[in-house]
């Protein structure tokens, strides 16, 4: 029997970018979007076009350059937002308009200051308008998990009747519990007319550390799209972590018999690229892609791992793209090994660029015994930004701290070998911050901030 296919909707560039310190400029977003394409996500939420010219441009350039994935643009439930999002999506091969409107009484009363009747009408109008422009329309009742269930059913039914193709049940404040969230999805499936014709989506925040558990409960209850972000970044405590959701399904198909199109060996490179661009490090013990996720310190574990990795590993580091730490880069390494490691870190080069990276690598490797990922990332950054190569002075300079990328994941045989690496948290990211040209505070008023987001 075929396993149900789960649509992976990546919101790293939209919800993720809303996390403090995670702003990205247009070029950085495009670069990350290209990596998300390699990763195989089905939908890329590229931004919130009306929020700023920078967001608009980012959505526009991603829409114009990626042909395979669906590109979504976020809009609040009003014509101005929808029109702006649609304008940004003009070049997309597969555009999606994502319309959001809060539905919980607390949001209606204190934030939007509208009645339920007005909310219902506004949702209808916005979806009708979006549908007149784009066949693929997603509607998100914001704060759905704190919305009166009967009213939520009414709103969802109304937008489906008008033509929404995906309904996204947002646990905006990370309040839900797994069994409760699953039950909500089941209730919608039982009570809402026409829901079997559309895709039900999850969008869970991690305020109680349950974003992934809630998303998986949603899938078990019938949701077929999961909204998530690389490294679990997102508003406050973040979004459901893409890598955890994908690997939970892959490692435990007995409990989660679902398919995704994710190329799991691209998970680590994607995580590294995001950390490098935002300079926000990944916590060392982060599941799947943290630097300790495959490190074995205790002697008894090391002994077991050497005898048979299955003793302590439920998945291989290679399956999620963690580079084989036994591949040590030194002055005897060739171009091939260098290119491979660059690729594992999320950088693919044309021959001429690789020649330049290699030239500098040899100079550096001559000075220091072992070239760590951090040195390599610094060097790559220097080459790609057209620097003169003077920063690669024996790894002393930390001009470009590669957040979370400083250790090549020691496994049993080499555990602790790289323990003297500097931790990215010790390094000021001020040099890197200069390239982040669109801080959110510059382009979105507090009032607006308060009014949007799922
Ligand atoms: Zn959100």
Boltz pocket constraint, residues with backbone or C-beta under 6 A from the ligand:
constraints:
  - pocket:
      binder: B
      contacts: [[A, 15], [A, 172], [A, 203], [A, 205], [A, 234], [A, 235], [A, 239], [A, 453], [A, 454]]
      max_distance: 6.0
